[in-house]
Amino acid sequence: MDWTDAKQHCESLTGQLMVIKTQADVDAFLQAITAAGYQYDRFWVGARDQEGDGQFTYVDGTPLASDSALWYPNEPNGGDCVQYGTYGDPNVGFQDNPCLGTDKFVCEIFQTG
């Protein structure tokens, strides 16, 4: 799915694309994709440059700094939607890519009641 379809799919499940802000979030993400049988790939996550101005925002509304340690080396570099690339340790991190690409994704599902 592209980023928008992935976001809408997660929302239809009462959730959101996974928001990764801390090392604990990275660890949970890597554990989830490893448990699902994935290792070296790219996954849409819940952040994008909504206005195309280089200012990235998580789907929860908080900013994602372009100098965050979560970015892959030499990123961001012009795309609007954020993927987490898992290319082996230590070469993992955020990449900004066109939103229309088809990739895997991870949803965070919110518990209700």
C-alpha positions in Angstrom: 0.0 0.0 0.0 1.1 3.6 -0.4 1.4 5.8 2.7 -2.1 7.3 2.6 -3.7 3.9 2.1 -1.6 2.4 4.9 -2.6 5.3 7.2 -6.3 4.9 6.4 -6.1 1.1 6.9 -4.6 1.6 10.4 -7.3 4.1 11.2 -10.0 1.7 10.1 -8.6 -0.7 12.7 -8.9 2.0 15.5 -5.2 2.7 15.3 -2.5 4.7 13.5 0.7 4.0 11.5 3.3 3.2 14.1 4.9 6.3 15.7 8.6 5.9 16.4 10.1 8.6 18.7 12.4 6.8 21.1 14.8 3.9 21.2 12.2 1.9 23.0 9.8 2.5 20.1 12.5 1.3 17.7 13.0 -1.8 19.7 9.2 -2.5 19.8 9.0 -1.9 16.0 12.0 -4.2 15.3 10.5 -6.9 17.6 7.2 -6.7 15.7 8.6 -7.0 12.3 11.0 -9.8 13.3 8.1 -11.7 14.8 6.2 -11.3 11.5 9.2 -12.8 9.7 10.7 -9.6 8.2 14.2 -8.3 8.7 15.8 -6.3 5.9 13.1 -4.1 4.3 11.3 -0.8 4.5 8.1 0.0 6.3 5.8 3.1 6.3 5.7 4.8 9.7 3.4 7.5 11.1 5.3 10.6 10.0 5.3 12.8 6.9 6.0 16.2 5.4 2.4 17.4 5.0 3.2 20.7 3.3 6.3 19.7 1.3 8.4 22.2 3.2 10.8 19.9 4.9 9.0 20.0 8.2 8.0 16.5 9.2 5.2 15.8 11.6 4.1 12.5 13.3 0.5 11.4 12.8 -0.2 12.4 16.4 0.7 16.0 15.6 4.2 16.2 17.2 7.2 17.4 15.1 9.9 15.1 13.8 13.1 17.1 13.7 15.2 16.8 10.5 18.3 16.4 12.8 16.8 13.5 14.8 19.2 10.6 15.4 16.4 8.4 14.0 17.1 9.4 10.4 19.2 7.2 8.2 22.5 8.9 7.1 22.0 11.7 4.5 18.2 11.8 5.2 15.9 13.5 4.9 16.5 14.3 1.3 13.4 15.4 -0.5 10.6 12.9 0.0 7.4 13.6 1.8 6.5 10.3 3.6 8.6 8.5 6.1 9.7 4.9 6.0 11.8 3.0 8.5 14.5 1.1 6.7 15.9 -2.1 8.3 19.1 -2.8 6.5 21.0 -4.4 9.2 22.6 -3.0 12.3 23.7 -0.2 12.5 22.3 0.9 9.2 18.7 1.4 10.2 16.6 4.5 10.3 14.1 6.9 8.8 14.1 7.6 5.1 11.8 10.1 3.3 10.4 8.8 0.1 7.5 9.6 -2.3 4.2 8.8 -0.7 2.9 6.8 -3.7 5.4 3.9 -3.4 4.1 0.6 -2.3 5.5 -0.8 0.9 4.8 -2.7 4.1 3.6 -0.9 7.3 3.0 -1.5 11.0 -0.1 -0.2 12.7 -0.4 0.7 16.4 -3.9 -0.5 17.5 -5.5 1.4 20.4 -7.3 -0.6 23.1 -10.8 0.6 23.9 -13.0 0.0 26.9 
